[in-house]
Amino acid sequence: MTLTLKIRVTPNAKKQSWKIDESGTIKCYVTAQAQDGKANQAVIKAFAKLLRIPHSHVEITKGSTSRIKEIAIEDNFSKQDIIDLVKNA
């Protein structure tokens, strides 16, 4: 089962963290710079670590050069499961 989420990424942050804004958008802050795909790889690793799944189960399907990205997660997670994990991260 594949779940698709839209997230907002902030590269070059002081520390890696997660937030959910008032509209329900998941925000991912990564320390990597938005250069040569480093921030995208950091987002994939951050999701894999948060969800405790292999990196190969997380893919950026849209927005590879944008701050707004669409992420596909191949595992048995619901959007609410991920929101709960982000809130507790």
Backbone as CSV, one residue per row, in Angstrom:
resi,resn,N_x,N_y,N_z,CA_x,CA_y,CA_z,C_x,C_y,C_z
1,MET,0.841,-1.182,0.000,0.000,0.000,0.000,0.887,1.246,0.000
2,THR,0.565,2.196,-0.844,1.353,3.424,-0.948,0.526,4.616,-0.473
3,LEU,1.123,5.389,0.405,0.509,6.613,0.912,1.260,7.791,0.316
4,THR,0.524,8.791,-0.181,1.134,9.982,-0.750,0.800,11.174,0.127
5,LEU,1.838,11.938,0.484,1.682,13.119,1.336,2.330,14.332,0.686
6,LYS,1.758,15.497,0.934,2.420,16.746,0.558,3.054,17.301,1.819
7,ILE,4.312,17.708,1.700,5.031,18.266,2.838,5.734,19.546,2.406
8,ARG,6.127,20.326,3.379,6.934,21.533,3.122,8.299,21.299,3.754
9,VAL,9.332,21.509,2.979,10.700,21.259,3.423,11.437,22.582,3.597
10,THR,12.163,22.685,4.700,13.037,23.828,4.932,14.466,23.304,5.026
11,PRO,15.270,23.524,3.983,16.665,23.084,4.032,17.524,24.049,4.833
12,ASN,18.727,23.613,5.149,19.720,24.449,5.827,19.233,24.938,7.198
13,ALA,18.457,24.102,7.878,17.971,24.438,9.217,19.087,24.189,10.233
14,LYS,18.960,24.796,11.404,19.980,24.600,12.439,19.972,23.180,12.975
15,LYS,18.770,22.569,13.031,18.675,21.176,13.456,17.511,20.526,12.728
16,GLN,17.585,19.204,12.606,16.502,18.478,11.960,15.327,18.392,12.912
17,SER,14.141,18.730,12.397,12.945,18.656,13.232,11.703,18.538,12.361
18,TRP,10.581,18.298,13.025,9.286,18.144,12.375,8.289,19.073,13.040
19,LYS,7.350,19.578,12.275,6.256,20.385,12.813,5.021,20.166,11.944
20,ILE,3.884,20.481,12.522,2.637,20.501,11.765,2.035,21.876,11.977
21,ASP,1.750,22.588,10.876,1.190,23.936,11.037,-0.320,23.871,11.253
22,GLU,-0.925,25.033,11.440,-2.356,25.096,11.757,-3.250,24.555,10.646
23,SER,-2.757,24.531,9.421,-3.552,23.982,8.312,-3.367,22.473,8.157
24,GLY,-2.485,21.878,8.983,-2.273,20.430,8.933,-1.138,19.999,8.020
25,THR,-0.379,20.957,7.497,0.745,20.645,6.630,1.927,20.156,7.456
26,ILE,2.514,19.051,7.030,3.701,18.526,7.690,4.904,19.311,7.190
27,LYS,5.710,19.799,8.133,6.919,20.551,7.788,8.129,19.755,8.252
28,CYS,9.087,19.615,7.359,10.315,18.890,7.652,11.489,19.859,7.533
29,TYR,12.218,20.014,8.617,13.398,20.878,8.639,14.627,19.981,8.588
30,VAL,15.483,20.181,7.595,16.701,19.378,7.458,17.918,20.285,7.454
31,THR,19.030,19.769,7.938,20.251,20.563,8.025,20.996,20.628,6.693
32,ALA,20.695,19.727,5.784,21.379,19.698,4.491,20.977,20.895,3.638
33,GLN,21.902,21.320,2.800,21.646,22.433,1.892,20.862,21.948,0.678
34,ALA,20.100,22.842,0.093,19.338,22.532,-1.122,20.266,22.648,-2.327
35,GLN,21.187,21.726,-2.418,22.211,21.763,-3.450,22.540,20.329,-3.839
36,ASP,22.518,20.033,-5.123,22.859,18.709,-5.644,22.013,17.595,-5.036
37,GLY,20.765,17.880,-4.675,19.870,16.867,-4.141,20.137,16.461,-2.701
38,LYS,21.008,17.185,-2.007,21.349,16.828,-0.623,20.148,16.959,0.308
39,ALA,19.367,18.013,0.154,18.196,18.197,1.015,17.149,17.118,0.732
40,ASN,16.972,16.753,-0.533,16.022,15.693,-0.868,16.421,14.366,-0.221
41,GLN,17.700,14.043,-0.278,18.178,12.808,0.359,17.984,12.878,1.866
42,ALA,18.188,14.052,2.452,18.000,14.218,3.892,16.528,14.030,4.273
43,VAL,15.622,14.497,3.425,14.187,14.314,3.677,13.831,12.830,3.643
44,ILE,14.335,12.123,2.656,14.070,10.691,2.550,14.598,9.962,3.785
45,LYS,15.819,10.276,4.184,16.400,9.638,5.370,15.610,9.984,6.627
46,ALA,15.163,11.240,6.735,14.403,11.668,7.911,13.071,10.921,8.002
47,PHE,12.383,10.766,6.873,11.126,10.019,6.883,11.366,8.551,7.215
48,ALA,12.387,7.971,6.626,12.680,6.563,6.896,12.998,6.343,8.372
49,LYS,13.749,7.255,8.949,14.091,7.148,10.369,12.848,7.337,11.244
50,LEU,12.039,8.337,10.935,10.822,8.604,11.701,9.882,7.399,11.684
51,LEU,9.726,6.788,10.510,8.777,5.691,10.340,9.394,4.310,10.605
52,ARG,10.716,4.302,10.779,11.456,3.046,11.005,11.232,2.056,9.856
53,ILE,11.442,2.567,8.642,11.324,1.754,7.442,12.576,1.975,6.592
54,PRO,12.848,1.089,5.633,14.013,1.288,4.762,13.867,2.536,3.881
55,HIS,15.004,3.139,3.542,15.012,4.325,2.668,14.318,4.043,1.343
56,SER,14.413,2.813,0.878,13.839,2.455,-0.421,12.313,2.519,-0.420
57,HIS,11.683,2.629,0.743,10.224,2.705,0.832,9.720,4.142,0.804
58,VAL,10.633,5.109,0.696,10.261,6.535,0.665,10.792,7.138,-0.633
59,GLU,9.910,7.850,-1.335,10.316,8.445,-2.612,9.682,9.822,-2.768
60,ILE,10.442,10.758,-3.288,9.905,12.067,-3.641,9.367,11.945,-5.057
61,THR,8.044,12.081,-5.206,7.433,11.887,-6.512,7.195,13.190,-7.266
62,LYS,7.073,14.296,-6.534,6.901,15.613,-7.171,7.613,16.656,-6.329
63,GLY,8.102,17.690,-6.986,8.677,18.818,-6.285,10.125,18.659,-5.884
64,SER,10.891,17.937,-6.654,12.289,17.713,-6.281,13.103,19.004,-6.221
65,THR,12.650,20.051,-6.910,13.360,21.337,-6.850,12.540,22.408,-6.131
66,SER,11.484,21.999,-5.471,10.595,22.924,-4.779,10.592,22.641,-3.283
67,ARG,10.162,23.596,-2.494,10.033,23.360,-1.052,8.804,22.517,-0.737
68,ILE,7.795,22.588,-1.595,6.602,21.758,-1.439,6.850,20.470,-2.223
69,LYS,6.827,19.364,-1.515,7.135,18.073,-2.142,6.001,17.094,-1.919
70,GLU,5.900,16.149,-2.826,4.969,15.043,-2.668,5.814,13.801,-2.396
71,ILE,5.503,13.145,-1.292,6.265,11.987,-0.842,5.381,10.751,-0.950
72,ALA,5.908,9.686,-1.518,5.210,8.402,-1.560,5.885,7.469,-0.569
73,ILE,5.075,6.873,0.307,5.585,5.965,1.331,4.957,4.599,1.092
74,GLU,5.810,3.614,0.827,5.328,2.264,0.561,5.364,1.446,1.841
75,ASP,4.300,1.501,2.586,4.181,0.733,3.815,2.749,0.891,4.311
76,ASN,2.420,0.258,5.381,1.053,0.295,5.906,0.873,1.407,6.931
77,PHE,0.999,2.648,6.491,0.789,3.805,7.343,-0.392,4.601,6.813
78,SER,-1.171,5.161,7.726,-2.210,6.114,7.325,-1.643,7.519,7.532
79,LYS,-2.305,8.503,6.975,-1.851,9.874,7.165,-1.893,10.231,8.653
80,GLN,-2.915,9.747,9.363,-3.025,10.036,10.785,-1.881,9.397,11.570
81,ASP,-1.447,8.193,11.178,-0.295,7.554,11.829,0.933,8.444,11.726
82,ILE,1.153,9.003,10.551,2.332,9.837,10.327,2.202,11.156,11.086
83,ILE,1.030,11.728,11.104,0.815,12.969,11.861,1.097,12.721,13.338
84,ASP,0.635,11.608,13.865,0.891,11.278,15.272,2.390,11.118,15.550
85,LEU,3.112,10.483,14.634,4.549,10.321,14.800,5.266,11.669,14.750
86,VAL,4.831,12.538,13.850,5.448,13.864,13.732,5.207,14.672,15.003
87,LYS,3.999,14.602,15.546,3.689,15.345,16.766,4.528,14.882,17.937
88,ASN,4.890,13.608,17.950,5.666,13.041,19.055,7.163,13.041,18.795
89,ALA,7.583,13.521,17.625,9.013,13.502,17.280,9.770,14.592,18.011
